[in-house]
């Protein structure tokens, strides 16, 4: 008969569990700077041993196996997983390509998907502006009720001081040397207004009040100038940059309403999940707002006060067409052949 078992410690067989986990540990330590440090053979081993470690974890958990081996396998599987899946979610395209994809595909698609909300916002803006224009054109005294009386009095004073044959420029009387500083101030103000409209839309009554006030101001201001036959001049100044600015403000409000929609009508999702989904879409809407306000600020500082009627109208038309081409047609799916 054989004698009692020897007490000599035998090195683990490389094919045994401990041997394979020891080999996995050696490969993981060698690849601390990334799997690029490994040879092709070692990379193949890493894949095989990672699968082995995960299978042993399942075995020990279901059979109440060796706790020490289970802990070792878990740690090594976690380290191997981090190596193998490092950067798996990292975009393969460069930042320039990703930015172009975002602004030329994702943003316009999201804007088009929200056309109903946008149409309602534009209808409110232009509907109230048109009503105010017609009303004040018929009765100048109504201007004092629809707009701040001090603002109306100031505009009338400017109109009366405008010499015969001179174009009315309202507050746009600064020289070309002041354009850079003025444009910077306007852009900063525009960004603040965009944020204000987004935040106000989270409380719809406040948003409607602010939107209505600005709409009435637009129509009233133009109508007052029309009483002195200066409607075309002031409209060309306002719309030279307003073609972008007004639409951008409406989009900012739509982005805020989208968050409210997620809260009030979450659909099949929890409110938290619905708001998270809507916030991602709202960000794409806001991403269109700020470039538009930036361009509007440049136009308002350098173009609106200094160029003539024809040039201002041309800028308004061109900027409007570019906006329509971008938000209305960019990123459309190509038809299958």
Phi, psi and omega per residue, in radians:
X1 nan 2.642 3.116
X2 -1.266 2.614 3.109
X3 -1.321 -3.113 3.136
X4 -1.091 2.696 -3.100
X5 -1.081 2.417 -3.126
X6 -1.217 2.613 3.125
X7 -1.610 0.026 -3.131
X8 -1.179 2.299 3.134
X9 -1.356 2.207 -3.119
X10 -1.729 2.331 3.116
X11 -1.044 2.433 -3.098
X12 -1.097 2.428 3.078
X13 -1.167 2.291 3.141
X14 -0.983 -0.421 3.134
X15 -1.475 -0.166 3.142
X16 -1.366 2.975 3.140
X17 -1.044 -0.837 -3.136
X18 -1.110 -0.674 -3.135
X19 -1.121 -0.731 -3.134
X20 -1.212 -0.689 3.097
X21 -1.160 -0.629 3.087
X22 -1.128 -0.677 3.113
X23 -1.184 -0.668 3.089
X24 -1.099 -0.714 3.120
X25 -1.078 -0.724 -3.131
X26 -1.112 -0.715 -3.137
X27 -1.198 -0.735 3.133
X28 -1.072 -0.738 3.132
X29 -1.159 -0.623 3.124
X30 -1.208 -0.489 -3.067
X31 -1.743 0.516 -3.113
X32 -1.046 -0.550 -3.132
X33 -1.592 0.087 3.137
X34 2.171 2.804 -3.093
X35 -1.206 -0.181 3.078
X36 -1.155 -0.277 3.110
X37 -1.369 -0.194 -3.039
X38 -1.665 2.639 3.004
X39 -1.348 2.960 3.129
X40 -1.043 -0.697 -3.135
X41 -1.142 -0.725 3.141
X42 -1.186 -0.633 3.107
X43 -1.130 -0.707 3.087
X44 -1.106 -0.740 3.094
X45 -1.079 -0.717 -3.137
X46 -1.010 -0.760 3.127
X47 -1.107 -0.798 -3.108
X48 -1.155 -0.755 -3.088
X49 -1.278 -0.522 3.052
X50 -1.102 -0.762 3.108
X51 -1.140 -0.675 3.114
X52 -1.097 -0.792 -3.109
X53 -1.076 -0.734 -3.140
X54 -1.167 -0.608 3.099
X55 -1.197 -0.639 3.122
X56 -1.212 -0.575 3.075
X57 -1.055 -0.825 3.132
X58 -1.071 -0.713 -3.107
X59 -1.108 -0.858 -3.103
X60 -1.153 -0.628 -3.127
X61 -1.216 -0.669 -3.087
X62 -1.409 -0.427 -3.083
X63 -1.953 0.204 -3.132
X64 0.923 0.879 -3.053
X65 -1.375 -2.764 -3.075
X66 -1.129 2.079 -3.076
X67 -1.153 -0.655 -3.132
X68 -1.158 -0.762 3.115
X69 -1.149 -0.630 3.113
X70 -1.096 -0.803 3.137
X71 -1.118 -0.721 3.134
X72 -1.106 -0.772 -3.136
X73 -1.116 -0.692 3.127
X74 -1.089 -0.827 -3.128
X75 -1.077 -0.763 -3.115
X76 -1.228 -0.673 3.104
X77 -1.118 -0.675 3.107
X78 -1.119 -0.760 3.136
X79 -1.160 -0.713 3.139
X80 -1.173 -0.672 3.105
X81 -1.061 -0.766 3.133
X82 -1.063 -0.636 3.127
X83 -1.233 -0.815 -3.039
X84 -1.239 -0.589 -3.048
X85 -1.879 0.242 3.108
X86 -1.087 2.208 3.091
X87 1.280 0.273 -3.095
X88 -1.139 -0.521 3.131
X89 -1.613 -0.017 -3.122
X90 -1.267 2.269 -3.136
X91 -1.055 2.456 3.132
X92 -1.430 -0.394 -3.138
X93 -1.404 2.731 3.073
X94 -1.262 2.920 -3.075
X95 -1.107 -0.588 -3.129
X96 -1.147 -0.748 3.130
X97 -1.175 -0.675 3.122
X98 -1.162 -0.672 3.115
X99 -1.128 -0.757 3.110
X100 -1.096 -0.726 3.115
X101 -1.072 -0.703 -3.110
X102 -1.160 -0.874 -3.034
X103 -1.423 -0.453 -3.073
X104 -1.744 -0.195 -3.136
X105 -2.194 -1.052 -3.019
X106 -1.171 -0.795 -3.108
X107 -1.100 -0.944 -3.124
X108 -1.096 -0.595 3.107
X109 -1.123 -0.709 3.132
X110 -1.176 -0.702 3.108
X111 -1.070 -0.794 -3.123
X112 -1.137 -0.592 -3.139
X113 -1.159 -0.407 -3.127
X114 -1.795 0.528 -3.038
X115 -1.083 -0.514 -3.119
X116 -1.171 -0.856 3.109
X117 -1.080 -0.724 -3.139
X118 -1.114 -0.743 3.136
X119 -1.085 -0.696 3.121
X120 -1.119 -0.785 3.139
X121 -1.076 -0.775 3.125
X122 -1.151 -0.657 3.120
X123 -1.097 -0.700 3.109
X124 -1.128 -0.814 -3.101
X125 -1.065 -0.967 -3.033
X126 -1.347 -0.501 3.087
X127 -1.139 -0.841 3.128
X128 -1.173 -0.667 3.122
X129 -1.101 -0.726 3.138
X130 -1.153 -0.736 3.120
X131 -1.089 -0.763 3.136
X132 -1.124 -0.694 -3.132
X133 -1.084 -0.852 -3.116
X134 -1.118 -0.747 -3.100
X135 -1.125 -0.810 -3.108
X136 -1.264 -0.532 3.099
X137 -1.116 -0.570 3.124
X138 -1.439 -0.594 -3.098
X139 -2.492 1.833 -3.090
X140 -1.057 -0.546 -3.096
X141 -1.090 -0.444 3.124
X142 -1.129 -0.373 -3.136
X143 -1.017 -0.609 -3.112
X144 -1.226 -0.341 3.109
X145 -1.589 -0.543 -3.066
X146 -1.586 -0.292 -3.095
X147 -2.385 2.794 3.104
X148 -0.962 2.139 -3.074
X149 -0.963 -0.655 3.122
X150 -1.114 -0.665 3.129
X151 -1.174 -0.691 3.113
X152 -1.135 -0.789 -3.136
X153 -1.089 -0.694 3.130
X154 -1.132 -0.727 3.135
X155 -1.138 -0.760 -3.136
X156 -1.089 -0.695 3.115
X157 -1.092 -0.728 3.096
X158 -1.113 -0.703 3.134
X159 -1.126 -0.727 -3.128
X160 -1.198 -0.500 3.139
X161 -1.461 -0.209 3.117
X162 -1.272 2.189 -3.101
X163 -1.203 2.672 3.137
X164 -1.026 2.291 -3.140
X165 1.545 -0.218 3.112
X166 -1.495 2.492 3.075
X167 -1.315 2.442 3.109
X168 -1.382 2.242 -3.111
X169 -2.043 0.035 3.096
X170 1.029 -2.184 3.127
X171 -1.580 0.038 -3.088
X172 -1.599 1.105 -3.076
X173 -2.003 0.132 -3.119
X174 -1.304 2.659 -3.097
X175 -1.378 2.940 -3.111
X176 -1.105 -0.504 3.126
X177 -1.178 -0.365 3.135
X178 -1.656 -0.009 -3.007
X179 -1.099 -0.742 -3.082
X180 -1.091 -0.838 3.139
X181 -1.140 -0.728 -3.138
X182 -1.142 -0.728 3.127
X183 -1.072 -0.701 3.120
X184 -1.101 -0.755 3.120
X185 -1.118 -0.715 -3.130
X186 -1.142 -0.762 3.139
X187 -1.072 -0.757 3.110
X188 -1.075 -0.769 3.113
X189 -1.100 -0.738 -3.141
X190 -1.069 -0.721 3.123
X191 -1.091 -0.708 3.103
X192 -1.092 -0.726 3.127
X193 -1.114 -0.713 3.110
X194 -1.047 -0.779 3.111
X195 -1.140 -0.686 3.130
X196 -1.065 -0.791 -3.126
X197 -1.164 -0.646 3.089
X198 -1.110 -0.833 -3.127
X199 -1.163 -0.688 -3.123
X200 -1.131 -0.557 -3.137
X201 -1.137 -0.322 3.080
X202 -1.224 -0.307 3.034
X203 -2.171 1.525 -2.967
X204 -0.846 -0.739 3.134
X205 -1.049 -0.700 3.127
X206 -1.154 -0.719 -3.141
X207 -1.082 -0.801 -3.128
X208 -1.097 -0.618 3.119
X209 -1.153 -0.812 -3.135
X210 -1.150 -0.762 3.141
X211 -1.104 -0.744 3.135
X212 -1.124 -0.722 3.129
X213 -1.049 -0.785 -3.141
X214 -1.193 -0.619 3.115
X215 -1.157 -0.791 3.112
X216 -1.096 -0.639 3.116
X217 -1.117 -0.730 -3.136
X218 -1.069 -0.859 -3.123
X219 -1.207 -0.707 -3.105
X220 -1.174 -0.782 -3.113
X221 -1.047 -0.747 3.139
X222 -1.195 -0.701 -3.118
X223 -1.161 -0.691 3.107
X224 -1.057 -0.770 3.110
X225 -1.101 -0.551 -3.123
X226 -1.158 -0.458 3.095
X227 -1.150 -0.361 3.081
X228 -1.892 0.356 3.137
X229 1.009 0.588 3.138
X230 -2.053 0.288 -3.102
X231 -1.101 -0.722 -3.115
X232 -1.155 -0.704 -3.117
X233 -1.122 -0.886 -3.088
X234 -1.226 -0.568 3.092
X235 -1.128 -0.705 -3.138
X236 -1.137 -0.594 3.099
X237 -1.214 -0.831 -3.100
X238 -1.129 -0.751 -3.069
X239 -1.417 -0.265 3.085
X240 -0.994 -0.780 3.083
X241 -1.835 -0.380 -3.095
X242 -1.201 -0.369 3.097
X243 -0.986 -0.650 3.085
X244 -1.573 -0.732 -2.985
X245 -1.122 -0.826 -3.070
X246 -1.164 -0.738 3.121
X247 -1.116 -0.653 3.137
X248 -1.125 -0.690 3.133
X249 -1.135 -0.695 3.087
X250 -1.101 -0.739 3.116
X251 -1.081 -0.666 3.111
X252 -1.069 -0.733 3.096
X253 -1.145 -0.684 3.106
X254 -1.056 -0.707 3.126
X255 -1.053 -0.707 3.088
X256 -1.161 -0.718 3.117
X257 -1.080 -0.542 -3.139
X258 -1.099 -0.643 3.089
X259 -1.179 -0.692 3.083
X260 -1.096 -0.683 3.123
X261 -1.073 -0.709 3.111
X262 -1.087 -0.574 3.138
X263 -1.353 -0.767 -3.059
X264 -1.409 -0.568 -3.098
X265 -2.301 1.263 -3.075
X266 -1.253 -0.226 -3.140
X267 1.178 -2.367 -3.106
X268 -1.376 -0.018 -3.063
X269 -1.758 2.854 2.948
X270 -1.216 2.796 -3.128
X271 -1.061 -0.693 3.141
X272 -1.077 -0.804 -3.137
X273 -1.153 -0.701 -3.131
X274 -1.120 -0.723 3.135
X275 -1.165 -0.659 3.091
X276 -1.099 -0.724 3.111
X277 -1.120 -0.774 -3.116
X278 -1.213 -0.578 -3.133
X279 -1.140 -0.611 3.086
X280 -1.125 -0.720 3.123
X281 -1.253 -0.680 3.134
X282 -1.091 -0.631 3.112
X283 -1.075 -0.653 3.118
X284 -1.160 -0.597 3.077
X285 -1.178 -0.805 3.141
X286 -1.109 -0.541 3.125
X287 -1.093 -0.439 3.063
X288 -1.418 -0.495 -3.037
X289 -1.149 -0.849 -2.964
X290 -1.225 -0.694 3.014
X291 -1.085 -0.634 3.117
X292 -1.146 -0.744 3.116
X293 -1.189 -0.592 3.088
X294 -1.091 -0.839 3.134
X295 -1.143 -0.678 3.115
X296 -1.088 -0.669 3.105
X297 -1.127 -0.710 3.088
X298 -1.090 -0.769 -3.135
X299 -1.137 -0.735 -3.108
X300 -1.164 -0.528 -3.131
X301 -1.474 -0.634 -2.990
X302 -1.906 -0.368 -3.019
X303 -1.970 -0.977 -3.019
X304 -0.893 -0.780 -3.054
X305 -1.427 -0.262 -2.894
X306 -2.015 -0.440 -3.109
X307 -1.622 2.863 -3.120
X308 -1.378 3.124 -3.074
X309 -0.998 -0.853 -3.091
X310 -1.103 -0.758 -3.128
X311 -1.141 -0.703 -3.140
X312 -1.149 -0.750 3.111
X313 -1.118 -0.654 3.116
X314 -1.105 -0.752 3.106
X315 -1.097 -0.722 3.123
X316 -1.066 -0.777 -3.119
X317 -1.175 -0.805 -3.105
X318 -1.129 -0.782 3.139
X319 -1.125 -0.637 3.095
X320 -1.156 -0.721 3.112
X321 -1.131 -0.737 3.119
X322 -1.100 -0.692 3.104
X323 -1.106 -0.742 3.137
X324 -1.149 -0.737 3.125
X325 -1.096 -0.704 -3.125
X326 -1.206 -1.038 -3.032
X327 -1.377 -0.413 -3.082
X328 -1.637 -0.437 -3.010
X329 -2.270 -0.370 -3.132
X330 -1.146 2.490 3.045
X331 1.349 0.239 3.104
X332 -1.286 2.553 3.119
X333 -1.125 2.398 3.072
X334 -1.335 2.360 3.134
X335 -1.104 2.453 3.124
X336 -1.254 2.443 3.127
X337 -1.686 nan nan
